[in-house]
Amino acid sequence: MTRVGIALRLALQALVFVLVIGPHWLSLRFGRGRLAAWIAVLFHRLFLRLFAVRVTQSGTPPPPGEPALVLSNHVSWLDIVALGSLRPLSFVAKSEIEGWPLIGTLAKLQRTVFIERAKRAATASVNATVGQRLADGDLIVLFAEGTTGDGLRLLPFRSSLVGAARAALTAETGGLARIRLQPLALSYPRRNGLPVTRAERPDIAWYGDMELAPHLALFAQRGPIDVHIRWGSAIAFEAATDRKVATAKAEAAVRHALRESRKGVPTGLPAPVAPGIAGEGADVSAPGIAAV
């Protein structure tokens, strides 16, 4: 993609942002936020279409309207756009992002819950906030590794913020009998239609001390990317559930899904259901919630 092409696409994305920011803010401020939630989805989908990112998914996601705490691996900033394009949802993110130019604003508009990782006491507050959001019916994504990885290895899942599931059971309003923990595996199997090699991983995965601006430039210049989202079997979190055991089960499910993804994205995918989005693959796992 040429510099002129990149500039034109960014200008169009910026224009759309200017047009929707008013209705988005009004929906959050005076309404129930439903319009704002779908504006965010369409905004992400526009980005995917403009920059030739194709998202496919397999497995069984949470049914529409069912709250869930999604436990996912984390590879790149592009994870946010790919997941945000599927349906209304929010994220848990480190507090530093809140102060980043533009990205911090976009994160707040997505109703991201921020946590100060250096303060251990902040965990309880964030769990209470996320728990109430879950009790209110939200879908919340937690990158359970606590950081991004290179896409080849899965880091251990941290169980501390999974405490939000228990908080959802004891929320002040609308406490639930059980909450769905949803394992999710993100992978980037192809670029320009060819399998991604180990040498190309740093161009896609954003981790360590990589600077964001050069990484964004490489993303725009080097052609179309495929993102595959594989939903694992859900785990029921109830009052008697051990948080660490549930987290370990979710980690094992994501690890297995990543191994399966490396064997190749499922074939026979139906036509995209939205710009940049392909429907669920043929290997849809059985619906329902597995008990811990």
C-alpha positions as CSV (number, residue, x, y, z in Angstrom):
1,M,0.0,0.0,0.0
2,T,1.4,3.4,-1.0
3,R,1.8,6.3,1.4
4,V,-1.0,8.2,-0.5
5,G,-3.3,5.2,-0.2
6,I,-2.6,4.9,3.6
7,A,-3.2,8.7,4.0
8,L,-6.5,8.5,2.2
9,R,-7.7,5.6,4.2
10,L,-6.7,7.2,7.5
11,A,-8.5,10.4,6.4
12,L,-11.7,8.5,5.7
13,Q,-11.5,6.8,9.1
14,A,-10.9,10.1,10.8
15,L,-13.9,11.7,8.9
16,V,-16.1,8.9,10.1
17,F,-14.9,9.3,13.6
18,V,-15.8,13.0,13.5
19,L,-19.3,12.2,12.2
20,V,-20.1,9.5,14.8
21,I,-18.4,11.0,17.9
22,G,-21.5,13.2,18.7
23,P,-24.1,10.4,18.5
24,H,-21.7,8.1,20.3
25,W,-21.2,10.5,23.3
26,L,-25.0,11.3,23.5
27,S,-25.8,7.6,23.6
28,L,-23.4,7.0,26.5
29,R,-24.3,10.2,28.3
30,F,-28.1,10.2,28.0
31,G,-29.1,6.8,26.7
32,R,-28.4,3.2,27.5
33,G,-25.3,3.1,25.3
34,R,-26.8,0.6,22.8
35,L,-26.2,2.9,19.9
36,A,-22.7,3.7,21.0
37,A,-21.9,0.0,21.3
38,W,-22.9,-0.6,17.7
39,I,-21.2,2.5,16.4
40,A,-17.9,1.1,17.9
41,V,-18.5,-2.2,16.1
42,L,-19.1,-0.5,12.7
43,F,-16.1,1.8,13.3
44,H,-13.8,-1.3,13.8
45,R,-15.3,-3.0,10.7
46,L,-14.6,0.0,8.6
47,F,-10.9,-0.1,9.7
48,L,-10.7,-3.8,8.8
49,R,-12.2,-3.2,5.3
50,L,-9.9,-0.2,4.6
51,F,-6.8,-2.0,5.6
52,A,-7.6,-5.5,4.1
53,V,-7.9,-7.4,7.4
54,R,-10.1,-10.5,7.2
55,V,-11.5,-11.9,10.4
56,T,-12.8,-15.5,10.5
57,Q,-14.1,-17.3,13.6
58,S,-14.9,-20.8,14.6
59,G,-16.4,-22.4,17.7
60,T,-19.4,-21.2,19.6
61,P,-19.4,-17.6,21.0
62,P,-21.7,-16.5,23.9
63,P,-25.3,-16.2,22.7
64,P,-26.4,-12.6,22.1
65,G,-27.4,-10.9,25.3
66,E,-25.6,-13.4,27.6
67,P,-23.0,-11.8,29.8
68,A,-19.6,-13.4,29.7
69,L,-16.0,-12.9,30.8
70,V,-13.8,-13.7,27.8
71,L,-10.3,-15.0,28.6
72,S,-8.1,-14.5,25.6
73,N,-4.4,-14.5,24.6
74,H,-3.0,-11.2,23.4
75,V,-0.8,-10.8,20.3
76,S,-1.2,-7.3,18.9
77,W,-3.0,-4.0,19.1
78,L,-5.0,-5.4,16.1
79,D,-6.6,-7.9,18.6
80,I,-8.8,-4.9,19.8
81,V,-10.0,-4.1,16.4
82,A,-10.7,-7.7,15.4
83,L,-12.6,-8.5,18.5
84,G,-14.4,-5.2,18.6
85,S,-15.7,-5.8,15.1
86,L,-17.6,-8.9,16.1
87,R,-20.2,-7.5,18.5
88,P,-20.6,-4.9,21.3
89,L,-18.1,-5.6,24.0
90,S,-15.5,-3.9,26.3
91,F,-12.0,-4.6,27.4
92,V,-9.9,-4.5,30.6
93,A,-6.7,-2.6,29.9
94,K,-3.7,-1.2,31.8
95,S,-4.2,2.3,33.0
96,E,-1.3,3.7,30.9
97,I,-3.4,3.3,27.8
98,E,-6.0,5.8,29.1
99,G,-3.4,8.6,28.7
100,W,-2.3,7.7,25.2
101,P,-3.2,10.2,22.5
102,L,-6.2,9.1,20.4
103,I,-5.9,5.5,21.5
104,G,-6.8,6.4,25.0
105,T,-9.9,8.3,23.8
106,L,-11.0,5.3,21.6
107,A,-10.5,3.0,24.6
108,K,-12.7,5.1,26.8
109,L,-15.4,5.3,24.1
110,Q,-15.3,1.5,24.1
111,R,-16.1,1.7,27.8
112,T,-12.8,0.0,28.7
113,V,-12.1,-0.7,32.3
114,F,-8.6,0.5,33.3
115,I,-6.4,-1.0,36.0
116,E,-3.3,0.3,37.6
117,R,-1.2,-2.9,37.6
118,A,1.4,-1.4,40.0
119,K,-1.3,-1.2,42.8
120,R,-2.3,-4.5,44.2
121,A,-5.3,-2.8,45.9
122,A,-6.6,-1.8,42.4
123,T,-7.5,-5.4,41.6
124,A,-10.4,-5.5,44.0
125,S,-11.8,-2.3,42.7
126,V,-11.6,-3.4,39.1
127,N,-13.1,-6.8,39.9
128,A,-16.0,-5.0,41.5
129,T,-16.5,-2.8,38.5
130,V,-16.2,-5.6,35.9
131,G,-18.4,-7.8,38.1
132,Q,-21.2,-5.2,38.1
133,R,-20.8,-4.7,34.3
134,L,-21.2,-8.5,33.9
135,A,-24.2,-8.5,36.1
136,D,-25.7,-5.8,33.9
137,G,-25.3,-8.0,30.9
138,D,-22.0,-6.9,29.3
139,L,-19.5,-8.9,27.4
140,I,-16.0,-8.2,28.8
141,V,-12.7,-9.3,27.3
142,L,-9.7,-9.9,29.6
143,F,-6.3,-10.6,28.0
144,A,-5.4,-13.0,30.7
145,E,-1.7,-13.2,30.0
146,G,-1.4,-9.6,31.3
147,T,0.7,-8.6,28.3
148,T,1.2,-9.2,24.6
149,G,3.2,-12.2,23.3
150,D,4.8,-13.2,20.0
151,G,1.9,-15.3,18.9
152,L,4.0,-18.5,19.1
153,R,4.0,-19.1,22.9
154,L,1.1,-18.7,25.4
155,L,2.1,-17.0,28.6
156,P,0.6,-18.2,31.9
157,F,-2.9,-16.8,32.6
158,R,-3.3,-14.6,35.6
159,S,-6.2,-15.5,37.8
160,S,-6.4,-12.3,39.9
161,L,-8.8,-10.4,37.6
162,V,-10.9,-13.6,37.0
163,G,-12.2,-12.6,40.5
164,A,-14.5,-10.4,38.5
165,A,-16.6,-13.5,37.8
166,R,-17.2,-14.0,41.5
167,A,-18.0,-10.3,41.9
168,A,-20.7,-10.8,39.2
169,L,-22.3,-13.4,41.4
170,T,-22.5,-11.0,44.4
171,A,-23.1,-7.7,42.6
172,E,-25.2,-5.2,44.4
173,T,-27.8,-5.2,41.6
174,G,-28.6,-8.1,39.3
175,G,-26.3,-10.7,40.9
176,L,-26.1,-13.8,38.8
177,A,-26.4,-17.5,39.7
178,R,-23.5,-18.3,37.4
179,I,-21.3,-16.5,34.9
180,R,-19.8,-17.8,31.7
181,L,-16.1,-17.8,31.4
182,Q,-15.3,-18.0,27.6
183,P,-11.9,-19.1,26.4
184,L,-10.8,-17.4,23.2
185,A,-7.7,-17.9,21.0
186,L,-6.4,-15.3,18.6
187,S,-4.1,-16.2,15.8
188,Y,-2.7,-14.6,12.6
189,P,-2.2,-17.5,10.2
190,R,-1.8,-15.8,6.8
191,R,-0.5,-12.6,5.2
192,N,-1.1,-11.9,1.5
193,G,-2.7,-15.3,1.3
194,L,0.5,-17.2,2.4
195,P,1.3,-18.7,5.8
196,V,3.0,-16.3,8.2
197,T,6.6,-17.3,8.8
198,R,8.5,-17.0,12.0
199,A,10.5,-14.1,10.5
200,E,7.3,-12.2,9.8
201,R,5.9,-12.6,13.3
202,P,7.4,-9.3,14.6
203,D,5.6,-7.4,11.8
204,I,2.3,-8.6,13.2
205,A,2.8,-9.3,16.9
206,W,3.4,-6.2,19.0
207,Y,5.2,-7.1,22.2
208,G,8.2,-6.3,24.4
209,D,9.8,-2.8,23.7
210,M,8.4,-2.4,20.2
211,E,7.4,1.2,19.4
212,L,3.8,1.6,18.2
213,A,4.2,4.1,15.3
214,P,6.8,2.0,13.3
215,H,4.7,-1.1,13.9
216,L,1.6,0.6,12.6
217,A,3.5,1.7,9.5
218,L,4.7,-1.8,8.7
219,F,1.1,-3.1,9.2
220,A,-0.2,-0.7,6.6
221,Q,2.6,-1.2,4.1
222,R,2.9,-5.0,4.0
223,G,-0.5,-6.2,2.8
224,P,-3.6,-8.1,3.8
225,I,-3.7,-10.1,7.1
226,D,-6.0,-12.9,8.2
227,V,-7.0,-13.1,11.8
228,H,-8.6,-16.2,13.1
229,I,-10.7,-16.2,16.3
230,R,-11.4,-19.6,17.8
231,W,-14.0,-19.8,20.7
232,G,-13.4,-22.6,23.1
233,S,-16.1,-24.4,25.2
234,A,-17.5,-22.2,27.9
235,I,-16.7,-22.8,31.6
236,A,-19.5,-22.2,34.2
237,F,-18.3,-20.1,37.1
238,E,-20.5,-20.5,40.2
239,A,-20.3,-19.7,43.9
240,A,-18.3,-22.9,44.7
241,T,-15.9,-22.6,41.7
242,D,-12.2,-22.2,42.5
243,R,-10.9,-19.2,40.6
244,K,-7.5,-20.6,40.0
245,V,-8.8,-23.9,38.7
246,A,-11.2,-22.1,36.3
247,T,-8.4,-19.9,35.0
248,A,-6.2,-23.0,34.5
249,K,-9.0,-24.7,32.5
250,A,-9.4,-21.6,30.3
251,E,-5.6,-21.4,29.7
252,A,-5.5,-25.1,28.7
253,A,-8.5,-24.5,26.3
254,V,-6.7,-21.5,24.7
255,R,-3.5,-23.5,24.4
256,H,-5.3,-26.3,22.7
257,A,-7.1,-23.9,20.3
258,L,-3.9,-22.3,19.3
259,R,-2.3,-25.7,18.5
260,E,-5.4,-26.5,16.4
261,S,-5.2,-23.1,14.6
262,R,-1.6,-23.7,13.6
263,K,-2.9,-26.7,11.7
264,G,-4.8,-24.4,9.4
265,V,-7.9,-22.2,9.5
266,P,-11.0,-24.2,8.9
267,T,-12.1,-24.4,5.3
268,G,-15.5,-24.0,3.9
269,L,-16.1,-20.6,5.6
270,P,-19.3,-18.9,4.4
271,A,-19.4,-15.5,2.8
272,P,-18.5,-12.5,5.1
273,V,-21.5,-11.4,7.2
274,A,-20.0,-7.8,7.5
275,P,-17.1,-5.9,6.0
276,G,-13.9,-7.7,6.9
277,I,-15.8,-10.4,8.9
278,A,-16.3,-14.0,7.9
279,G,-18.8,-16.2,9.7
280,E,-18.2,-19.1,11.9
281,G,-16.2,-22.0,10.6
282,A,-17.1,-25.6,10.1
283,D,-15.6,-26.8,13.4
284,V,-18.2,-25.2,15.6
285,S,-17.9,-26.7,19.1
286,A,-21.0,-27.9,21.0
287,P,-23.0,-25.1,22.6
288,G,-23.6,-24.9,26.3
289,I,-21.5,-24.4,29.4
290,A,-19.1,-26.9,30.8
291,A,-19.1,-27.2,34.6
292,V,-15.7,-26.7,36.3
